[in-house]
Amino acid sequence: MTLLVPNLDDRRFQDLVDDAKRLVQQRCPEWTDHNVSDPGVTLIEAFATMVDQLLYRLNRVPERHYMRFLDLLGLRPFPATAARAEVTFWLSAPQQATVTVPAGTEIATVRTEVEEAVVFATLAPLAIVSSELRHVASARPGQEPVAADEALADPGGLVCFGATPVVGDTFLIGLTQPVPRCVLTIRLECDSAGIGVDPRYPPLAWEAWDGTGWVDCEVEQDGTGGLNKSGDVVLHVPENHVASVTSGRLAGWVRCRVLETVPGQHAYRASPRLHAISCFVAGGSTDAVHAEVVRNEIVGSSEGVPGQRFGLSRRPVVPGDTPPLLEVSTSDGWQPWAAVETFAGRRAEERVFVLDHAAGEVLLGPAVREPDGGLRSYGAVPPKSAKLRVAEYRVGGGRRGNVAAGALRVLKSSVPYVARVANRHSGAGGVDAEDIENAKARGPLLMRTRDRAVTAEDYEELAREAAPQVARVRCVSATADPTGTPSGTVRVLVVPTVGDDGSGRLRFEQLQPDDGVLASIAGYLDQRRVVGSRLTVEPPFYRGITVVARLTARPGVEHERLRRSALAAVYRYFHPVHGGPDGTGWPFGRPVQAGDVFAVLQRLPGCELVDDVKLFPADPITGRRGEAVQRLEIPPNGLTFSYEHQIRVQP
């Protein structure tokens, strides 16, 4: 398909004639005869014909010239970004010594006949430590934990909580050593004394001590039905788990806490009893990135002149957490050179370089001739014949890395004692490199902003330049912020790229941007903001919402299938990235009305009638819900978050 030629000037012959006649009226008012018979008008039309031909040729400027203009302005296409996923390495059996998974271990999806495998690599070494049960304890709300080792050995068993459990009752397990980022299996022998709860939805939370407080553990499996039968509880322990002293005993503590019930849950009427407990580590989790790491690549030899370019063997380059490092050979070894965004303002002795991610090139500082005839160097020049190498860079990235949960299950690098690998959650953050059309559209914006943040649109555009991997950016002023932020503060709200389970369901923690991304955006904008303005970069405020609806199915329609379709439709509609009326994410500050849900559900195939819709405000952290409303207000800096929608289908 032929590329569309940019229309640089859309004026035609008659437009030029009319413009000239208007100028005549302003600058030569004594000329009053503008008829076509007037010789002056004839001259105007003759020149308009010539200018029209020039404009026609100007508008035939090839696409390559247009892109060269953008290149002169300093416009660079955004590089691809690599998706990340947390992968879990499962041991073949509990080990007595620490099992280390080295950095760079490769995991991939299954290769098919029509699609290549998507390969991830771990970012840091993972230590899967060995740990066992050391102590047990219990605590009532507001009281110090009490050791319960002897009670566990009693023939009657250990009563986990109070005789009638209340919110805040805890049961603590102390390990021989902390197990950060490990998969902890707690094997429990229980009886059915803990009556009252729904085994599929018990009001319990498993938590681990991280040195400052208790943080949630993700529950992989609860085979005990809320401590009501013998089975295994499999926990993913957070990365900051540390040892502490509880009930006078040092151990790596985890605990089970009774929560306040929410609609649909039932409370304990009697405490569960434990007769035996054992613990072991079944695996560990670490972050992996959809990129291949290239290390210590020699890119060429210096010619001893400014403005040199050296191409990398692999491209495009994916931005990483740390900037790449260029090394130049000297008699004393390898000398490091730092990466910078631009050579502007650099001195001749500074050892810096610029990395063009899209082209995969290393650029050294140029020399520019000054008006007095001298040359000024912007950056140092390596000695002639000196070798140059890039210590480490990554290639890959793109949307292919946003794999579904469980897709990464092929272990490409053999690791002793590791039987299998899997990603519990979908990969997120993978974005393709910017295409030419988007780069062309950014050209006028670059001309307007001149790399300075003045308006809200400027802040948003520059934030996308700093972190192209984020999904949405919104700039709001302090006047639009109900939290009492000081006047003159500019708030930049960042929504990360998130993956879901295919039906729009998200975990709340997925919507929290990485601290490194927020820091990079803040640093980038801080150099470009207006002097005197305050700047904060943070996630939006998320208003939790629960939809409770009742549908009538058409004859012959399977109720369960319609219910699943309805839930998926509601989750997708309120998705902060892909939801909303136009599918580009729920609009900031747009209120939610029951009529919106009516319209979404009524369009479903197989839905005869939407009988009732209720909206409940919900706290996505505590799970508490408010009273039913027909309209839910969203603040200007807020988005929606779907929390446990409930839909019932009746014949």
C-alpha positions as CSV (number, residue, x, y, z in Angstrom):
1,M,0.0,0.0,0.0
2,T,1.4,3.4,-1.0
3,L,2.1,5.8,1.9
4,L,-0.1,8.9,2.2
5,V,1.9,12.0,1.2
6,P,1.6,14.8,3.9
7,N,-0.3,17.8,2.7
8,L,1.9,20.6,3.9
9,D,-0.2,23.5,2.5
10,D,-3.8,22.9,1.4
11,R,-4.4,26.3,-0.3
12,R,-5.5,26.4,-3.9
13,F,-5.6,28.9,-6.7
14,Q,-8.8,30.7,-5.6
15,D,-7.7,30.7,-2.0
16,L,-4.5,32.5,-3.0
17,V,-6.4,35.1,-5.1
18,D,-8.8,35.8,-2.3
19,D,-5.9,36.3,0.2
20,A,-4.2,38.7,-2.2
21,K,-7.4,40.7,-2.7
22,R,-7.9,41.0,1.1
23,L,-4.3,42.3,1.4
24,V,-4.9,44.8,-1.3
25,Q,-7.9,46.2,0.6
26,Q,-5.7,46.6,3.7
27,R,-2.6,48.0,2.2
28,C,-3.8,49.8,-0.9
29,P,-7.4,51.0,-0.1
30,E,-7.4,53.4,-3.1
31,W,-7.5,50.4,-5.5
32,T,-11.2,49.7,-5.7
33,D,-11.6,47.9,-9.0
34,H,-11.2,44.2,-8.2
35,N,-13.0,42.9,-11.3
36,V,-11.3,40.3,-13.5
37,S,-10.9,42.9,-16.3
38,D,-8.5,45.0,-14.1
39,P,-4.8,44.5,-15.1
40,G,-3.9,44.3,-11.4
41,V,-6.2,41.4,-10.8
42,T,-4.7,39.7,-13.9
43,L,-1.3,40.0,-12.3
44,I,-2.7,38.6,-9.0
45,E,-4.2,35.6,-10.8
46,A,-0.9,35.0,-12.8
47,F,1.1,34.9,-9.6
48,A,-1.5,32.8,-7.9
49,T,-1.2,30.3,-10.7
50,M,2.6,30.1,-10.2
51,V,2.3,29.8,-6.4
52,D,-0.3,27.1,-6.8
53,Q,2.1,25.1,-8.9
54,L,4.8,25.5,-6.2
55,L,2.5,24.3,-3.5
56,Y,1.6,21.3,-5.6
57,R,5.3,20.4,-5.9
58,L,5.8,21.1,-2.2
59,N,3.0,18.7,-1.3
60,R,4.8,16.0,-3.4
61,V,7.7,16.0,-0.9
62,P,8.5,12.3,-0.4
63,E,7.8,10.6,3.0
64,R,11.5,10.2,3.5
65,H,12.1,14.0,3.4
66,Y,9.3,14.4,5.9
67,M,10.9,11.9,8.3
68,R,14.2,13.6,7.8
69,F,12.6,16.9,9.0
70,L,11.4,15.1,12.1
71,D,14.9,13.7,12.6
72,L,16.4,17.2,12.5
73,L,14.0,18.1,15.2
74,G,15.3,15.3,17.4
75,L,12.3,13.1,17.2
76,R,13.1,9.4,17.9
77,P,10.5,6.6,17.7
78,F,9.7,5.0,21.1
79,P,11.5,1.7,21.4
80,A,9.7,-1.5,22.3
81,T,9.3,-2.3,25.9
82,A,9.6,-5.8,27.4
83,A,6.8,-7.5,29.3
84,R,7.5,-8.9,32.8
85,A,6.0,-11.8,34.6
86,E,6.6,-13.5,37.9
87,V,7.5,-17.1,37.4
88,T,7.5,-19.8,40.0
89,F,10.1,-22.6,40.1
90,W,8.7,-25.8,41.7
91,L,11.1,-28.2,43.3
92,S,10.9,-31.9,42.6
93,A,11.0,-32.5,46.4
94,P,11.8,-30.6,49.5
95,Q,15.5,-30.0,49.8
96,Q,17.8,-29.8,52.9
97,A,20.0,-27.1,51.3
98,T,19.4,-23.9,49.4
99,V,18.6,-24.3,45.7
100,T,19.8,-21.3,43.6
101,V,18.2,-20.4,40.3
102,P,20.8,-18.3,38.5
103,A,20.0,-15.0,36.8
104,G,19.3,-15.3,33.1
105,T,17.5,-18.7,33.4
106,E,15.3,-18.9,30.4
107,I,11.6,-19.9,30.5
108,A,9.4,-20.1,27.4
109,T,6.0,-20.8,26.1
110,V,5.3,-24.0,24.1
111,R,6.4,-23.7,20.5
112,T,3.7,-24.5,18.0
113,E,3.6,-25.1,14.2
114,V,2.4,-21.6,13.6
115,E,4.0,-19.6,16.4
116,E,7.5,-19.3,17.8
117,A,8.1,-19.7,21.5
118,V,8.1,-16.5,23.6
119,V,11.2,-16.6,25.8
120,F,11.6,-14.9,29.2
121,A,14.8,-14.7,31.3
122,T,15.1,-14.2,35.0
123,L,16.5,-10.9,36.2
124,A,18.2,-11.9,39.4
125,P,19.3,-15.0,41.2
126,L,16.6,-16.8,43.2
127,A,17.5,-18.6,46.5
128,I,15.0,-21.3,47.4
129,V,15.9,-21.8,51.0
130,S,15.2,-24.8,53.2
131,S,13.0,-24.1,56.2
132,E,10.8,-26.1,58.7
133,L,8.4,-25.6,61.5
134,R,10.0,-24.3,64.7
135,H,7.2,-22.7,66.9
136,V,3.5,-22.1,67.0
137,A,1.6,-19.4,68.8
138,S,-1.8,-17.8,69.0
139,A,-3.1,-14.3,69.9
140,R,-6.4,-12.7,70.7
141,P,-7.2,-9.2,69.3
142,G,-5.1,-6.5,71.0
143,Q,-3.0,-9.0,73.0
144,E,0.5,-10.3,72.7
145,P,1.0,-13.8,71.1
146,V,1.2,-16.7,73.4
147,A,3.4,-19.8,72.7
148,A,1.3,-22.9,71.8
149,D,3.9,-25.6,71.2
150,E,2.8,-27.7,74.2
151,A,-0.9,-27.3,73.3
152,L,-0.2,-28.7,69.8
153,A,1.1,-31.9,71.5
154,D,-2.0,-32.2,73.6
155,P,-4.3,-35.2,72.6
156,G,-7.2,-32.8,72.2
157,G,-5.4,-30.7,69.7
158,L,-4.6,-27.0,69.5
159,V,-7.5,-24.6,69.4
160,C,-6.4,-22.1,66.7
161,F,-8.5,-19.1,67.8
162,G,-10.9,-18.3,70.7
163,A,-13.7,-20.6,71.6
164,T,-15.9,-18.4,69.5
165,P,-13.6,-16.8,66.9
166,V,-13.8,-13.0,66.5
167,V,-12.2,-10.7,64.0
168,G,-8.5,-10.3,64.7
169,D,-7.9,-13.8,66.2
170,T,-4.6,-15.1,64.9
171,F,-2.7,-18.3,64.7
172,L,1.1,-18.0,64.1
173,I,3.6,-20.3,62.6
174,G,7.3,-19.8,63.2
175,L,9.8,-21.2,60.7
176,T,13.5,-22.1,61.3
177,Q,14.5,-19.3,58.9
178,P,12.7,-16.7,56.7
179,V,11.6,-17.8,53.2
180,P,11.4,-14.6,51.1
181,R,9.9,-15.1,47.6
182,C,9.5,-18.8,48.3
183,V,6.5,-21.2,48.1
184,L,5.7,-22.4,51.6
185,T,3.6,-25.5,52.0
186,I,1.9,-25.9,55.4
187,R,0.6,-29.4,56.0
188,L,-2.2,-29.4,58.6
189,E,-4.1,-32.2,60.3
190,C,-7.4,-30.7,61.3
191,D,-10.9,-31.9,62.3
192,S,-14.2,-30.4,61.4
193,A,-14.6,-28.4,64.6
194,G,-14.5,-25.0,62.8
195,I,-18.1,-25.0,61.9
196,G,-20.1,-22.2,60.4
197,V,-17.9,-21.1,57.5
198,D,-18.2,-21.9,53.8
199,P,-15.1,-24.0,53.1
200,R,-14.8,-22.4,49.6
201,Y,-14.8,-18.9,51.0
202,P,-13.5,-18.8,54.6
203,P,-12.9,-15.3,56.2
204,L,-9.2,-15.9,56.7
205,A,-6.0,-14.1,55.6
206,W,-2.5,-15.5,55.5
207,E,0.2,-12.9,56.2
208,A,4.0,-12.8,56.7
209,W,6.1,-10.4,58.8
210,D,8.4,-8.1,56.7
211,G,10.1,-6.2,59.4
212,T,7.7,-3.3,59.6
213,G,4.3,-5.0,59.5
214,W,2.2,-7.9,58.3
215,V,1.8,-8.2,54.5
216,D,-0.5,-10.6,52.6
217,C,0.6,-13.9,51.2
218,E,-0.9,-15.1,48.0
219,V,-2.7,-18.4,48.6
220,E,-2.0,-20.8,45.8
221,Q,-4.1,-23.6,47.4
222,D,-6.1,-24.2,50.5
223,G,-6.9,-27.9,50.8
224,T,-8.1,-27.5,54.4
225,G,-11.4,-25.8,53.6
226,G,-10.7,-23.0,56.1
227,L,-8.9,-25.2,58.6
228,N,-11.8,-27.7,58.6
229,K,-10.1,-30.8,57.3
230,S,-6.6,-32.2,56.8
231,G,-4.7,-30.8,53.8
232,D,-2.1,-28.4,52.5
233,V,-2.1,-24.7,52.5
234,V,0.3,-23.4,49.8
235,L,1.5,-19.8,50.2
236,H,3.6,-17.4,48.1
237,V,5.6,-15.5,50.7
238,P,6.5,-11.9,49.9
239,E,10.1,-10.9,49.1
240,N,10.7,-8.9,52.4
241,H,10.0,-11.7,54.8
242,V,12.4,-11.5,57.7
243,A,12.9,-13.2,61.1
244,S,11.5,-11.6,64.2
245,V,10.9,-12.3,67.9
246,T,7.3,-13.2,68.7
247,S,6.2,-14.7,72.1
248,G,9.9,-14.5,73.1
249,R,11.0,-16.8,70.3
250,L,13.0,-15.9,67.1
251,A,11.7,-17.3,63.9
252,G,10.4,-16.4,60.4
253,W,6.8,-15.9,61.3
254,V,3.6,-16.3,59.2
255,R,0.1,-16.1,60.6
256,C,-3.5,-16.9,59.8
257,R,-5.9,-14.1,60.8
258,V,-9.7,-14.1,61.1
259,L,-11.3,-11.4,58.9
260,E,-14.6,-9.5,59.1
261,T,-17.1,-11.2,56.9
262,V,-18.4,-9.6,53.7
263,P,-21.7,-10.3,51.9
264,G,-21.6,-13.9,50.8
265,Q,-19.3,-15.1,53.6
266,H,-20.2,-16.9,56.9
267,A,-18.3,-16.4,60.2
268,Y,-16.9,-19.2,62.4
269,R,-19.2,-20.4,65.2
270,A,-16.5,-22.5,66.7
271,S,-12.7,-22.6,66.5
272,P,-10.9,-25.1,64.3
273,R,-8.6,-27.6,66.0
274,L,-5.1,-28.7,64.8
275,H,-3.5,-32.0,65.7
276,A,-0.3,-31.8,63.7
277,I,1.6,-29.2,61.6
278,S,4.6,-29.6,59.3
279,C,6.2,-27.0,56.9
280,F,8.5,-27.2,53.9
281,V,9.5,-25.1,51.0
282,A,8.1,-26.3,47.6
283,G,9.6,-23.7,45.3
284,G,10.3,-20.0,44.8
285,S,9.2,-17.1,42.6
286,T,11.2,-14.4,40.8
287,D,10.7,-11.8,38.1
288,A,11.4,-12.6,34.5
289,V,11.6,-10.3,31.4
290,H,10.7,-10.9,27.8
291,A,14.1,-10.0,26.5
292,E,17.4,-11.7,25.7
293,V,20.5,-10.4,27.5
294,V,23.6,-9.7,25.4
295,R,26.8,-9.2,27.4
296,N,30.2,-7.9,26.6
297,E,29.7,-7.3,22.9
298,I,32.6,-5.7,21.0
299,V,31.0,-3.0,18.8
300,G,34.2,-1.8,17.0
301,S,37.4,0.2,17.2
302,S,37.6,4.0,17.5
303,E,39.0,6.0,14.6
304,G,39.8,8.9,16.9
305,V,37.4,11.4,15.4
306,P,34.2,12.9,16.8
307,G,30.7,11.8,15.8
308,Q,31.4,8.1,15.4
309,R,28.6,5.5,15.1
310,F,28.8,1.8,16.1
311,G,26.1,-0.7,15.3
312,L,25.1,-3.4,17.6
313,S,24.7,-7.0,16.4
314,R,21.1,-7.2,17.7
315,R,18.3,-4.7,17.5
316,P,16.1,-3.1,18.6
317,V,17.4,-2.5,22.1
318,V,14.9,-2.8,25.0
319,P,15.2,-0.2,27.7
320,G,16.1,-1.8,31.1
321,D,16.0,-0.8,34.7
322,T,19.6,0.5,34.5
323,P,21.1,2.4,31.5
324,P,23.5,0.4,29.3
325,L,27.2,0.9,29.9
326,L,29.8,1.5,27.2
327,E,33.4,0.4,28.0
328,V,36.5,1.6,26.1
329,S,39.8,-0.3,26.3
330,T,42.8,1.4,27.8
331,S,46.2,0.3,29.0
332,D,44.7,-0.1,32.5
333,G,41.7,-2.1,31.4
334,W,38.2,-1.1,30.5
335,Q,37.1,2.5,31.1
336,P,33.3,3.0,31.6
337,W,31.3,5.6,29.6
338,A,27.9,6.7,30.7
339,A,24.7,6.8,28.6
340,V,22.9,10.2,28.2
341,E,19.8,11.3,26.4
342,T,21.5,14.1,24.4
343,F,24.9,15.7,23.9
344,A,23.6,19.2,24.5
345,G,25.7,21.0,27.1
346,R,28.3,18.3,27.4
347,R,32.0,19.2,27.8
348,A,34.7,17.9,25.6
349,E,36.2,15.8,28.4
350,E,33.0,14.0,29.4
351,R,32.9,10.3,28.6
352,V,29.3,9.9,27.4
353,F,27.4,8.3,24.6
354,V,23.9,8.1,23.2
355,L,22.2,4.8,22.5
356,D,19.6,4.8,19.7
357,H,17.4,1.9,20.8
358,A,15.4,1.6,17.6
359,A,18.4,1.6,15.3
360,G,20.6,-0.3,17.7
361,E,23.5,2.2,17.4
362,V,26.0,3.7,19.8
363,L,26.6,7.4,19.0
364,L,29.6,9.3,20.2
365,G,29.7,13.1,20.7
366,P,30.0,15.3,17.7
367,A,32.1,18.3,17.0
368,V,30.4,21.5,15.9
369,R,32.1,24.5,14.2
370,E,31.5,27.7,16.1
371,P,31.0,31.1,14.5
372,D,34.6,32.1,15.2
373,G,35.8,29.1,13.1
374,G,36.8,26.9,16.0
375,L,35.5,23.4,16.7
376,R,33.6,22.5,19.9
377,S,33.4,18.9,21.0
378,Y,30.3,17.7,22.8
379,G,31.7,14.7,24.6
380,A,35.0,12.9,24.7
381,V,36.5,11.0,21.8
382,P,38.1,7.5,22.4
383,P,41.7,7.2,21.3
384,K,42.4,5.8,17.9
385,S,42.3,2.0,17.7
386,A,40.7,1.7,21.1
387,K,38.2,-1.2,21.4
388,L,34.6,-0.4,22.4
389,R,32.2,-2.9,24.0
390,V,28.8,-2.7,25.5
391,A,28.8,-4.4,28.9
392,E,25.1,-5.5,28.7
393,Y,22.0,-4.7,26.8
394,R,18.6,-6.4,26.1
395,V,16.8,-7.2,22.8
396,G,13.3,-8.4,22.3
397,G,10.2,-6.9,23.9
398,G,6.8,-6.2,22.3
399,R,3.2,-7.2,22.9
400,R,4.0,-10.9,22.3
401,G,5.4,-10.9,25.9
402,N,2.0,-10.2,27.4
403,V,1.4,-13.9,27.8
404,A,-1.5,-15.5,29.6
405,A,-1.2,-16.9,33.1
406,G,0.3,-20.4,33.0
407,A,1.7,-20.0,29.4
408,L,5.4,-20.0,30.6
409,R,5.9,-23.7,31.4
410,V,9.0,-24.7,29.4
411,L,12.3,-24.6,31.3
412,K,15.0,-24.0,28.7
413,S,17.9,-23.8,31.1
414,S,18.3,-26.9,33.3
415,V,18.3,-26.2,37.0
416,P,19.1,-29.0,39.5
417,Y,16.1,-30.1,41.7
418,V,13.6,-28.0,39.7
419,A,10.8,-30.1,38.3
420,R,8.6,-27.5,36.6
421,V,8.0,-23.8,36.1
422,A,4.9,-21.6,35.6
423,N,3.7,-18.0,35.7
424,R,0.8,-17.6,38.1
425,H,-0.3,-14.3,36.5
426,S,-0.2,-13.0,32.9
427,G,2.7,-11.0,31.6
428,A,2.3,-7.2,31.4
429,G,4.1,-4.2,30.2
430,G,5.0,-5.4,26.7
431,V,4.6,-2.7,24.1
432,D,5.6,-2.7,20.4
433,A,8.0,-0.1,19.0
434,E,6.3,3.1,17.8
435,D,5.2,3.0,14.2
436,I,5.9,5.7,11.7
437,E,2.3,7.1,11.8
438,N,2.5,7.7,15.5
439,A,5.9,9.3,15.2
440,K,4.6,11.6,12.5
441,A,1.7,12.6,14.7
442,R,4.1,13.5,17.5
443,G,6.1,15.9,15.3
444,P,3.7,18.9,15.7
445,L,3.5,18.2,19.4
446,L,7.3,18.2,19.7
447,M,7.4,21.6,17.9
448,R,4.8,23.0,20.2
449,T,6.2,21.8,23.6
450,R,9.9,22.3,22.7
451,D,10.6,19.7,25.4
452,R,9.0,21.8,28.1
453,A,6.0,21.0,30.3
454,V,3.6,23.9,30.5
455,T,0.1,22.7,29.8
456,A,-1.5,19.4,31.0
457,E,-1.1,18.0,27.6
458,D,2.6,18.7,27.7
459,Y,3.0,16.8,31.0
460,E,1.1,13.8,29.5
461,E,3.1,13.7,26.3
462,L,6.4,14.0,28.1
463,A,5.4,11.4,30.6
464,R,4.8,9.0,27.7
465,E,8.2,9.8,26.3
466,A,9.8,8.9,29.7
467,A,7.9,5.6,30.0
468,P,6.3,4.5,26.8
469,Q,5.4,1.1,28.4
470,V,2.6,2.6,30.6
471,A,-1.0,2.3,29.4
472,R,-2.5,5.7,30.3
473,V,-1.3,9.0,31.6
474,R,-3.5,11.8,33.0
475,C,-2.5,15.2,34.3
476,V,-4.8,17.0,36.8
477,S,-4.3,20.2,38.7
478,A,-4.6,20.6,42.5
479,T,-8.0,22.3,42.0
480,A,-9.3,19.0,40.5
481,D,-7.9,17.0,43.4
482,P,-10.3,16.5,46.4
483,T,-7.4,15.2,48.7
484,G,-6.2,18.6,49.7
485,T,-3.0,18.7,47.7
486,P,-1.3,22.2,47.9
487,S,-2.2,24.7,45.3
488,G,0.2,24.9,42.4
489,T,0.8,21.1,42.4
490,V,0.6,19.2,39.2
491,R,-0.4,15.6,39.6
492,V,0.5,13.1,36.9
493,L,-1.5,9.9,37.2
494,V,0.0,6.7,35.7
495,V,-1.9,3.6,34.8
496,P,0.4,0.6,34.0
497,T,-0.1,-1.8,31.2
498,V,-1.9,-4.8,32.7
499,G,-2.9,-8.2,31.6
500,D,-6.0,-10.0,32.7
501,D,-7.4,-13.5,32.6
502,G,-9.3,-12.8,29.3
503,S,-12.5,-11.8,31.0
504,G,-11.3,-8.4,32.3
505,R,-10.7,-9.5,35.9
506,L,-7.7,-7.8,37.6
507,R,-6.0,-8.0,40.9
508,F,-5.8,-4.6,42.6
509,E,-2.0,-4.8,43.0
510,Q,-1.7,-5.0,39.2
511,L,-2.8,-1.4,38.9
512,Q,0.0,-0.1,41.1
513,P,2.9,1.2,38.8
514,D,6.4,0.0,39.5
515,D,8.3,2.4,41.7
516,G,11.1,2.6,39.2
517,V,8.7,3.7,36.5
518,L,7.2,6.4,38.7
519,A,10.7,7.6,39.6
520,S,11.9,7.8,36.0
521,I,8.8,9.8,35.0
522,A,9.2,12.1,37.9
523,G,12.9,12.7,37.2
524,Y,12.2,13.3,33.5
525,L,9.4,15.8,34.2
526,D,11.2,17.5,37.0
527,Q,13.8,18.7,34.5
528,R,11.1,20.1,32.2
529,R,8.5,21.5,34.5
530,V,7.8,25.2,35.0
531,V,9.9,26.8,37.7
532,G,7.9,27.1,40.9
533,S,5.4,24.3,40.2
534,R,5.2,21.3,42.4
535,L,5.0,17.8,40.8
536,T,3.8,14.5,42.0
537,V,3.7,11.3,40.0
538,E,1.4,8.5,41.3
539,P,-1.3,6.1,40.5
540,P,-4.9,7.3,40.2
541,F,-7.5,6.9,42.9
542,Y,-9.5,3.7,42.2
543,R,-13.2,3.6,43.2
544,G,-14.2,0.0,43.8
545,I,-17.5,-1.0,42.4
546,T,-19.6,-4.1,42.8
547,V,-22.5,-4.8,40.4
548,V,-25.3,-7.0,41.6
549,A,-27.7,-7.8,38.7
550,R,-30.5,-10.2,37.9
551,L,-31.2,-11.4,34.4
552,T,-33.9,-13.4,32.6
553,A,-32.6,-15.8,30.0
554,R,-34.3,-16.6,26.8
555,P,-35.8,-20.0,26.3
556,G,-33.2,-22.7,25.5
557,V,-30.2,-20.6,26.7
558,E,-27.9,-22.2,29.2
559,H,-28.0,-20.2,32.4
560,E,-24.4,-20.7,33.5
561,R,-23.0,-19.7,30.1
562,L,-25.1,-16.5,30.1
563,R,-23.9,-15.7,33.6
564,R,-20.3,-16.1,32.7
565,S,-20.8,-13.9,29.6
566,A,-22.5,-11.3,31.7
567,L,-19.7,-11.2,34.2
568,A,-17.1,-10.9,31.5
569,A,-19.0,-8.1,29.9
570,V,-19.3,-6.1,33.1
571,Y,-15.6,-6.7,34.0
572,R,-14.5,-5.5,30.5
573,Y,-16.8,-2.5,30.6
574,F,-15.3,-1.1,33.8
575,H,-11.7,-2.1,32.9
576,P,-9.4,0.9,33.6
577,V,-7.3,0.3,30.5
578,H,-9.6,-1.4,27.9
579,G,-13.1,-0.5,29.2
580,G,-15.4,2.5,28.9
581,P,-17.8,3.5,26.1
582,D,-15.1,3.6,23.5
583,G,-12.9,0.7,24.6
584,T,-9.9,2.9,25.5
585,G,-10.3,2.7,29.3
586,W,-12.8,4.0,31.7
587,P,-12.8,7.9,31.4
588,F,-11.2,9.7,34.4
589,G,-13.9,11.2,36.6
590,R,-16.8,9.7,34.7
591,P,-19.6,8.6,37.1
592,V,-21.0,5.1,36.9
593,Q,-24.8,4.8,36.5
594,A,-27.0,1.8,36.7
595,G,-28.2,2.6,33.2
596,D,-24.7,1.9,31.8
597,V,-24.9,-1.6,33.2
598,F,-28.4,-2.1,31.8
599,A,-27.2,-1.2,28.3
600,V,-24.2,-3.6,28.6
601,L,-26.2,-6.6,29.8
602,Q,-29.2,-6.1,27.5
603,R,-26.9,-6.4,24.4
604,L,-25.8,-9.9,25.5
605,P,-27.0,-12.8,23.2
606,G,-29.4,-14.9,25.1
607,C,-30.5,-12.2,27.5
608,E,-34.3,-11.7,27.4
609,L,-34.6,-9.0,30.1
610,V,-32.4,-7.2,32.7
611,D,-34.7,-7.3,35.7
612,D,-32.6,-5.4,38.3
613,V,-29.2,-3.7,38.6
614,K,-27.7,-2.4,41.9
615,L,-24.3,-0.6,42.3
616,F,-22.4,-0.9,45.5
617,P,-19.2,1.1,46.3
618,A,-16.5,-1.2,47.5
619,D,-13.1,-0.9,49.1
620,P,-10.8,-3.0,47.0
621,I,-8.3,-3.4,49.9
622,T,-10.6,-4.3,52.8
623,G,-13.5,-5.7,50.7
624,R,-16.1,-3.6,52.6
625,R,-19.1,-2.5,50.6
626,G,-21.4,0.5,51.0
627,E,-25.1,1.0,50.5
628,A,-26.7,0.3,47.1
629,V,-26.8,3.4,44.8
630,Q,-28.0,4.1,41.3
631,R,-25.2,6.5,40.5
632,L,-21.6,6.2,41.8
633,E,-19.5,9.4,41.7
634,I,-15.9,9.1,40.5
635,P,-13.5,12.0,41.4
636,P,-11.6,13.8,38.6
637,N,-8.5,11.8,39.5
638,G,-10.2,8.5,39.8
639,L,-11.0,5.4,37.8
640,T,-13.2,2.4,38.4
641,F,-12.1,-1.0,39.7
642,S,-14.3,-4.0,39.5
643,Y,-14.6,-5.9,42.8
644,E,-16.5,-9.2,42.9
645,H,-19.5,-8.6,40.6
646,Q,-22.5,-10.8,41.3
647,I,-25.0,-11.8,38.6
648,R,-27.9,-14.2,38.8
649,V,-29.7,-15.7,35.8
650,Q,-33.3,-16.9,36.1
651,P,-35.5,-18.6,33.6
